[in-house]
Amino acid sequence: MRVAKWGNSLAVRLPAGVVEVLELKEGDQIEIHIAGRREFAIGRDNSRQKAMERIRALRRPLPPGFYFDREAANGR
């Protein structure tokens, strides 16, 4: 891999083998961790999935007769 300039940042192009193994596609979020003095590890960013799991764990039943009106909530 080679480091390249991209605007004011630096970028690394991922080899096709890494993309295949991680099943990545354009727009996916990834995490890069420092694995050693001159090494790093790449993995999928699961923070969104973990947040949704925490939200689902807090799910409570709505009161009887509850109705949500998006237009009224947004003052339209």
One Martini backbone bead per residue (centre of mass of N, CA, C, O) as a GRO file, in nm:
protein
   76
    1MET     BB    1   0.101   0.033   0.015
    2ARG     BB    2   0.010   0.379  -0.037
    3VAL     BB    3   0.063   0.705   0.036
    4ALA     BB    4  -0.167   0.978  -0.015
    5LYS     BB    5  -0.281   1.273  -0.132
    6TRP     BB    6  -0.595   1.433   0.008
    7GLY     BB    7  -0.574   1.723   0.012
    8ASN     BB    8  -0.509   1.764   0.362
    9SER     BB    9  -0.472   1.457   0.342
   10LEU     BB   10  -0.433   1.114   0.398
   11ALA     BB   11  -0.414   0.807   0.199
   12VAL     BB   12  -0.539   0.463   0.172
   13ARG     BB   13  -0.527   0.190  -0.029
   14LEU     BB   14  -0.715  -0.091  -0.056
   15PRO     BB   15  -0.696  -0.401  -0.102
   16ALA     BB   16  -0.897  -0.632  -0.245
   17GLY     BB   17  -0.868  -0.850  -0.021
   18VAL     BB   18  -0.972  -0.673   0.212
   19VAL     BB   19  -1.244  -0.599   0.089
   20GLU     BB   20  -1.350  -0.887   0.068
   21VAL     BB   21  -1.326  -0.986   0.363
   22LEU     BB   22  -1.500  -0.722   0.473
   23GLU     BB   23  -1.723  -0.641   0.274
   24LEU     BB   24  -1.675  -0.378   0.111
   25LYS     BB   25  -1.803  -0.048   0.038
   26GLU     BB   26  -1.893   0.232  -0.066
   27GLY     BB   27  -1.931   0.422   0.247
   28ASP     BB   28  -1.808   0.267   0.451
   29GLN     BB   29  -1.725   0.207   0.781
   30ILE     BB   30  -1.410   0.233   0.951
   31GLU     BB   31  -1.144   0.095   1.149
   32ILE     BB   32  -0.831   0.214   1.289
   33HIS     BB   33  -0.564   0.038   1.441
   34ILE     BB   34  -0.309   0.013   1.653
   35ALA     BB   35  -0.082  -0.281   1.650
   36GLY     BB   36   0.193  -0.118   1.635
   37ARG     BB   37   0.455   0.069   1.565
   38ARG     BB   38   0.411  -0.020   1.224
   39GLU     BB   39   0.095  -0.095   1.273
   40PHE     BB   40  -0.230  -0.193   1.138
   41ALA     BB   41  -0.589  -0.223   1.176
   42ILE     BB   42  -0.883  -0.343   1.007
   43GLY     BB   43  -1.236  -0.254   1.049
   44ARG     BB   44  -1.543  -0.247   1.120
   45ASP     BB   45  -1.794  -0.014   1.196
   46ASN     BB   46  -2.018  -0.084   1.486
   47SER     BB   47  -2.152   0.167   1.630
   48ARG     BB   48  -2.436   0.177   1.508
   49GLN     BB   49  -2.527  -0.108   1.592
   50LYS     BB   50  -2.479  -0.072   1.898
   51ALA     BB   51  -2.676   0.165   1.934
   52MET     BB   52  -2.931   0.014   1.841
   53GLU     BB   53  -2.920  -0.203   2.061
   54ARG     BB   54  -2.951  -0.005   2.300
   55ILE     BB   55  -3.223   0.112   2.211
   56ARG     BB   56  -3.382  -0.158   2.203
   57ALA     BB   57  -3.337  -0.222   2.511
   58LEU     BB   58  -3.523   0.050   2.587
   59ARG     BB   59  -3.782  -0.044   2.501
   60ARG     BB   60  -4.115   0.083   2.518
   61PRO     BB   61  -4.429   0.104   2.562
   62LEU     BB   62  -4.694   0.257   2.448
   63PRO     BB   63  -4.949   0.429   2.500
   64PRO     BB   64  -5.265   0.426   2.481
   65GLY     BB   65  -5.343   0.600   2.182
   66PHE     BB   66  -5.093   0.666   2.045
   67TYR     BB   67  -4.993   0.957   1.839
   68PHE     BB   68  -4.799   1.044   1.550
   69ASP     BB   69  -4.735   1.379   1.417
   70ARG     BB   70  -4.519   1.511   1.206
   71GLU     BB   71  -4.639   1.788   1.135
   72ALA     BB   72  -4.686   1.881   1.429
   73ALA     BB   73  -4.393   1.842   1.534
   74ASN     BB   74  -4.287   2.055   1.292
   75GLY     BB   75  -4.494   2.297   1.247
   76ARG     BB   76  -4.682   2.271   0.958
   0.00000   0.00000   0.00000
